Amino acid sequence: SIQQTPEMQKEGKLPGVNLAGKLLNEPGQPERQCVVIRVEREKEVGHASAVLLETLRCRADATAERLGPEHRFALLALSRLADVLVARGAFAEAVPLRRRVLEGHERHLGPEHYDTLACVHNLASVLHYLGKRSEAEAFYRRALAGKEAQFGANHPSTLTSMNNLAALLRQRGKLEEAEELQRKALAGHEAQLGASHPNTLIILNILAMIVESQGKLEEAEGLYRRALEGSESQLGPQHPHMLTFVNNLADLLSKQGKLEEAEGLHRRALEGKESQLGPQHPSTLVSVDNLAMLLCKQGKLEEA
């Protein structure tokens, strides 16, 4: 039976539609339900989130029982449940669900289908979060190889897998391969989005970090400055990405002994974070510590 919420009844909504008045279930589409959870106090948000998660669990189980565990709608319900678990930080619980979704897609769509490759990437991502880097690397490589073959090196989905694999390789100390991949990702973003796009600037900053990790400080400085100059015009002086770029360049200049310029940048980063995040935010406190250490290095012990 179809039940309506008090809000829907009050507004005269017909059964079988959501709050926006859109028909929930159309021929050939997955059966959908409209779930409304009223939250009157902030402390009830956690309870509401738990209720929503349990609703999705029941939904996935019911769909699998009615249509079969590998029906595309059942896999879709399972995938959505896994997405919510990941969003809640329940990575370990999401892994077996993502494995089941991947196995179902492999059997019914084949290993090279776009949806299958997306599942491969998603599984790699959650394994990465859990610190299972060796297994995550294998899945990232599989996703990247499949996407490059199917869609080309500059496709947005390919670039996403490329970025994630490069980040993982950097964490595993495979810096040369990480740099090579990050340069390819940068070229792809520049071709697709332009050199000044915020996403391109983020990739540029990550490349600078990889280059810096290899001790190529002068090259890293040039890359950081490019990212900083681009973000100043595109993002504005107080944007979080902008402040990250400022902090990274300041750290590098400190390593190079360019202490006066580094101090100015650290002060700039600290002022921006205090304004945007507040004086007690963890990121703000990191900037306080960075500036204090630099002042000590300069012999300005009283101010530090």
Rosetta blueprint (number, residue, H / E / L):
1 S L
2 I L
3 Q L
4 Q L
5 T L
6 P H
7 E H
8 M H
9 Q H
10 K H
11 E L
12 G L
13 K L
14 L L
15 P L
16 G L
17 V E
18 N L
19 L L
20 A L
21 G L
22 K L
23 L E
24 L L
25 N L
26 E L
27 P L
28 G L
29 Q L
30 P L
31 E L
32 R L
33 Q L
34 C L
35 V L
36 V L
37 I L
38 R L
39 V L
40 E L
41 R L
42 E H
43 K H
44 E H
45 V H
46 G H
47 H H
48 A H
49 S H
50 A H
51 V H
52 L H
53 L H
54 E H
55 T H
56 L H
57 R H
58 C H
59 R H
60 A H
61 D H
62 A H
63 T H
64 A H
65 E H
66 R H
67 L H
68 G L
69 P L
70 E L
71 H L
72 R H
73 F H
74 A H
75 L H
76 L H
77 A H
78 L H
79 S H
80 R H
81 L H
82 A H
83 D H
84 V H
85 L H
86 V H
87 A H
88 R L
89 G L
90 A L
91 F H
92 A H
93 E H
94 A H
95 V H
96 P H
97 L H
98 R H
99 R H
100 R H
101 V H
102 L H
103 E H
104 G H
105 H H
106 E H
107 R H
108 H H
109 L H
110 G L
111 P L
112 E L
113 H L
114 Y H
115 D H
116 T H
117 L H
118 A H
119 C H
120 V H
121 H H
122 N H
123 L H
124 A H
125 S H
126 V H
127 L H
128 H H
129 Y H
130 L L
131 G L
132 K L
133 R H
134 S H
135 E H
136 A H
137 E H
138 A H
139 F H
140 Y H
141 R H
142 R H
143 A H
144 L H
145 A H
146 G H
147 K H
148 E H
149 A H
150 Q H
151 F H
152 G L
153 A L
154 N L
155 H L
156 P H
157 S H
158 T H
159 L H
160 T H
161 S H
162 M H
163 N H
164 N H
165 L H
166 A H
167 A H
168 L H
169 L H
170 R H
171 Q H
172 R L
173 G L
174 K L
175 L H
176 E H
177 E H
178 A H
179 E H
180 E H
181 L H
182 Q H
183 R H
184 K H
185 A H
186 L H
187 A H
188 G H
189 H H
190 E H
191 A H
192 Q H
193 L H
194 G L
195 A L
196 S L
197 H L
198 P H
199 N H
200 T H
201 L H
202 I H
203 I H
204 L H
205 N H
206 I H
207 L H
208 A H
209 M H
210 I H
211 V H
212 E H
213 S H
214 Q L
215 G L
216 K L
217 L H
218 E H
219 E H
220 A H
221 E H
222 G H
223 L H
224 Y H
225 R H
226 R H
227 A H
228 L H
229 E H
230 G H
231 S H
232 E H
233 S H
234 Q H
235 L L
236 G L
237 P L
238 Q L
239 H L
240 P H
241 H H
242 M H
243 L H
244 T H
245 F H
246 V H
247 N H
248 N H
249 L H
250 A H
251 D H
252 L H
253 L H
254 S H
255 K H
256 Q L
257 G L
258 K L
259 L H
260 E H
261 E H
262 A H
263 E H
264 G H
265 L H
266 H H
267 R H
268 R H
269 A H
270 L H
271 E H
272 G H
273 K H
274 E H
275 S H
276 Q H
277 L H
278 G L
279 P L
280 Q L
281 H L
282 P H
283 S H
284 T H
285 L H
286 V H
287 S H
288 V H
289 D H
290 N H
291 L H
292 A H
293 M H
294 L H
295 L H
296 C H
297 K H
298 Q L
299 G L
300 K L
301 L L
302 E L
303 E L
304 A L
